[in-house]
Amino acid sequence: MPYYQRHGNVPPKRHTQHRDPHGKLYYEELMGEEGFFSDSSLLYHRGLPSALVDARPWVLPDLETVPNEPLLPRHLRLHDLFKYPDSDADVDSTDVVAGRRLVLGNDDVRISYVVARKPSPLYRNAIGDECVYVEAGAARVETIFGPLEAGQGDYVLLPRATTHRWIPTGTEPLRAYCIEANSHITPARRYLSRFGQLLEHAPYCERDLRGPGDPQIVDETDVEVCIKHRGSGPSGIAGTVHVVPKHPFDVVGWDGCLYPYTFNVSNFEPITGRVHQPPPVHQVFEGFNFVICNFVPRKVDYHPLSIPVPYYHSNVDSDEVMFYCGGNYEARKGSGIGQGSVSLHPGGHSHGPQPGAYERSIGVEFFDELAVMVDTFRPLRLGEGARAVDDGKYAWTWSGRGPGG
């Protein structure tokens, strides 16, 4: 993160003695990125943060993927992943961590979807940062740094190895679109000064970011923490449950520039122009070999001869994934895409507006649409979630006829 925060009880000088009122030492932990040559924070624990009393395998959901072959654009109906014919009892027993269903993935990023009502276990992703978009519902995200409140439209950014748990709140289930990196996820570099401040041309600033509240102490013993980490199986990912003697939420204070935070998509200020702007103006975050963008309600092109919907384009270096989560996306009208849909436009395939959308957009002054886009610079493979809800028809919607038609 680009700016410093301090919460709770920390000593005046780092790496020095810090004691409780009875004279007992607190244990300092440095949580740092990139071999301690990047952002870091110092946390002060009541107990030893390295202590373990047991460990066992954690069986992860299905993370196998298959190639997108033959190469096709695809429409995935994510809301169908958690439709149950009789009741939502399965949603009642699902949590945001263990209940994720893998939609798309490659060696750099994995995209999953989950609908849940149940509190998650304590969880730590040791592979990379997570960016979770809350499509609907609300949750309290309790972390080792302190709690975050998250609601509809919030991105929740969780640095690698942050111990946390999701507790859905409110009456409706929590719908979460989960982007898991094998790297760190940060604001786009072109928005940042060389010292890390968000610049004037950025579509959001530090005032829009919400960090955690003060750390909370939990007095429990022999506590389980589920860890996702690198493994030797086909997916390259494994799970382990660590049993720790003291609850990891024992931090009395911390300071630094590395911590979880939330950002609501409504605080993203769209960049518009006289003619249609290229996709990078919608960027909000980036990771290694991928970017995250959002398309928000906005005024559109005002040149007298403008065509407000996107021009047809070929992503020669990337796959494009759009998650449609609000409004009505003008360019996709007539394709069957709606709320909860994902479109996959793979590199090597030219794509653009559906038939008729190009012409209908002329003279339109405002788009009421909300979507989260992930562009990857290596091909995406299909997870079990994608294979389960692929509509099988999207590729033929531009021509109006399918194979043999």
N, C-alpha and C positions, 0 to 999 in steps of 0.2 A: 504494500500500500504506500501511497505517496506522502503520508503525513503521520506524525507521531501521536500516540495516545498513551495515557497512563490511567490505570484503575487500581483501586484498593491500596494496600500497604506495601510500599517498596522502599528500599534504603536510599539514602542520598547519593551513594556512590556504588556503581555496579561492581560485582565480583568481590564484595566485602561482606563481613558478618551481618546477618540480619536475624534478629531473635524475637521470639514471642514475649509476652509480658512476664513469663516465668523463666526466661533466660534460655529456652531451647532454641537451637538454630532452625531456621527455615532452610529448605533445600532449593538452591537456584538451578533453573533449567534454561539453557539457551536453545530456543527453537529458531533455526536459521536455514535459509535457502542457499542453494548453489555453493556448497562448501563454505558457508559463512561469508561469502563475498557478495551477498545480496541482502534483501530485507530480513529482519530478525526481530524477535521479542524475547524478553527475559521474564520468566514466570517463577514465582516463589511458592513452593509447596510445603504443606505441613508434614507430608510423608515422602519417602523415597520414590521418585517417579519411575525408577527402573525395576521396582520390586515385582516379582511374579511368584505365584504359588502353584500354578498348574497351567497346562496348555493342551489343546486338542484341535483337530481339524474342524473347520466351519464349512459346511456344504453350501456352496453358492448356487444361485439360480443358473439356468442354462445360459452359458456364455458362448456357445458355438456359433460360428457364422459361416455363411456360404457365399461364393462370389455372385455378383449381380450379372449373371450370364443366362441367356443372351442379354446383351446390354440393353436395358429398357428404362425409361422414366417410369416411376411408380407412384401410386396413390395408396397410402396406408391409413386406415381408419382406426386411430388409436383408441377412441372411445369404445370400440368393440372389444378391446382386450380385456375389459373389466365389466362386460355385460353378463349378467346371470339371469337365467329365465325365471327363477322362482323368487329370489330375494337378493338383497345386497349383503347377505351374511358373510360371504367370502371377503368382501371389502371390509367388513367389521373385524375380520381376523388377519388382515393384511397390514403390514407396516411399510414405511417409506424406504427402508433400507433393504430388507430381505425380500420384499414383494416386487421389486423392480423387474420389468420384463425388457430384455435387450431388443432394441429395434434395429439399430445400425451401429457399425463399429469398424475400426481399423487399428493399426498399431499406434495411433496417436490419440484417439478419442473414441468414447462409446456413448451412445445416446439411448436412454431407457425411459420407460413411462410407468407410472404407478398411480393407483387410486387406493387410498388407505384411510382407516379410522383408528387403527391401533397404534399405541406408542411404539417406537422402534427400540431395539437394544442400543446400548452404547456402541459406537461405531467409529472406526478410524480408517480412512483410505490412505494407505501407505504408498500408493502408486502415483497419484497426482492430485491436483486441485479438483474440486467439484463446483459446478455452477448449476444450481437447481432453480428452475423457473416455476413459480406457483401459478398454475392455470386457474385454480379455483380452491376455495376453502382457506383455512388459516392454520397456523401452527406456531408453537413455541419451540425454537431450536435452542436447546441447552448445550453449551459448549464449555470447554475447559477455561475459556477466557471470560465467560459470562453468557447470559441469555440474549437471544435475538427474537423479536416478534416478526413473523412473516405472514403476509396476506396476499390476496389476489394481485397479480402483476409484479410481485417482487422477484428479483433475482437474489438468491442466497449464495454468496461466495464463501467457500470453505477451503482454507489452505490445506495442502497435503499434511496428513498425520494429525489433524485437529480432532481430538476426541469429542464426540457430540452425540446427541440423540434428538429425534423428531417426535414431538408430542402434538398431534392434531388437536385443534380447539374449535369450538363452534359446533353447529349442528350438521353442516354438510361435510362430506368426505373431502379429504385433501387430494387434489389432482396435481401431480408433480412431473415435470419434464426434466430429466436428469442428464446433464452433460458432464461426463467424467473424463478428465484429461490424463495423459501420461506425462504431463508437464505442469507448469504453473499457468494460471489464467489471470491476466492483468488488463487494465485499461489499454486501449490501442496506443502504441508507442508514439504515433504522430500527434496524439493529444497531449503528450507530456513534455515538460521542459527537461533539460538535461539533468536537473536535480529532482525530477519526479512530480512536479506540480502540474495539475491539469490546466491547460492553457486556455486563452480566451476564445479560441475557435472551437474548442471541444463542445459537444452537445450536452454535456453535464459537468458538474463541478463537485468539489469535496462536500459542499453543503447538502448535496443530494444523497450522500452515502451515510448509512446508519450503522454504526459500530455496536458492539455488544454492551450490555449493562454491566454493572459491577459483578465480579465473579461470586458464585454461590457455593457455599460449603455444604457438602453432603456427607454425613457420618454413617457410612455403611462399610461392611467388611466382606471379603471374598466376593468381589464384584467381577462380572464377566464383561469383556470388551471384545467385540467382533472386529477383526482386522482383515482388510482386503489388501493383498500384496502380490508381488511377482511370484510366479510359480512355474512348474515344469510341465503342466498339462497342455492339451491342444490349444487352449485359449491363452496360455501364458500367464494366467491369473489364478491365484489360490486364496483360500481363506483359512484363518486360524482364530480360535477363541483363546484369549489370554484371561486367566483368572488372577486378579491383583488383590493384595491383602487389604488395601484401603481404596475407597472410592476415588477415581481420578479427579473428581471435582473437589480438590482440596487446596486450590490456589488462593492465597490471601491477597495477592496483588500481582500486577504485571505492567510492563511498559515496553514500547517499541513500535515498529511500523509493519508488523506482520500479525494479522488477526482476521477473523471472519467479519463479514459485513453484508448488508442488504442494500439493494438499489431498486427503486420502483420504476417500471417502464414508463409510467406517466410523467416522470421527471426528465425523460429524454426529449431534448428540443430538436425537432427534425430540421435538417438542412435541405432547403428547397431552392429552385432557381427558375429562370424563364423557360428552360427546356429540361427534359427529363434527366435527373441526376444519376450517376452510376452507383452501383450497389455499395461501394465502400463508404459513402456518406452515411449509411445506416449502421456502421460498425459501432459496437459498444465495448466488446472485450476481445482478447486474442489469447491463443495458446500456441504451442509448437505445432506448426503445420495445420492450423485451423483458425478461423475467426468466428465470432458470434456477432450477429447484427440483429436489430429489431426494426420492423416497419410499423410506424405508429400513425394514428389519425393526423392528417396534415392537409394544408393547402397544397395544390399541385400546380404544375407548370403554367406560366402566364404569358408566354410568347403567343402572339395571335395565331400562329400556325402550329402550335405545339400538339403533340400526341401524348397525353399524360401517362398512359400505361407503358410498361417497359418495352423497349425495342427487342426484337428477337436477338438472342445472343448465345454464343458458345462459350462455356466455361472450359477453355482448353487446358487449364491447369488444375481444375477442382471439381468436386462433386458439390451440389447445392441441395441443402435440406431445408424446407420451410415447414414450420409448425404453425398452423392457423388457429389462433386462440382468441379472436375478437373481431367484430365488425363483419365486413363482407369484402373479400379480396377481389378487386375489380378484374384483374387479369385472368383469374381462374373461373369466372362465371361460366356455367355450362359444362364444367368438367366433372361435376359431382363432388368436388371438394367443399367442405364445410367446416364447422367448428370441430376441433379435435383431429382434423386431418393432417397428414404429413405428405408433402410431395418430395420425391427424390428425382433430381435432374442430374444425371451423371455426366462427368467430363466425356467429351466425344459426341454428345448429342446436343444439337441446337434446339433451344426451347424459347418460349415466349408466350404472349397472350393467347387465350383460346379463340377460336373462330368467332368473329363479330366483336370481340372486346376492343380491338384496335380502333375500329370505327366508332363504337359507342362511347369511347372515352373522350372524343373530341368535344371541347366545350365544357367538360367537367372541371369544377374548381376545387373540389374537396374529396379526399378519399377517407372513408371511415373504415379503417382496417387495422388489424393488430396481428403481427406474426413474428416469430423468433426464427432466425435463419442461422444455420451453421454451414460454412463453406470449408471443405477439407481439401488439402493438397495431395492426399493420397486416396485411391479409390475406397469407397465404403462397401462393406459386405453386409449381407442381410442376416439379422439375428432372428431368433425364433418368433419374436413379437411381430416383426415385419412380415414374415412368411405366413403368420396366422391371419393377418388383416389386410393383405394386399387385395385391392379390388379387381385386379386382373384386366381392367378395361382402360385405364388412364392413358396408356401409350398410344391408343388409337383415336383419342378424342380430337386431335387436330385434323385428321383425315376423314373421320366419320366411318371408317371401315377397318376391320381387323384382318388377321391372317385368313386368306382364302375368300375374303369378302369382295 
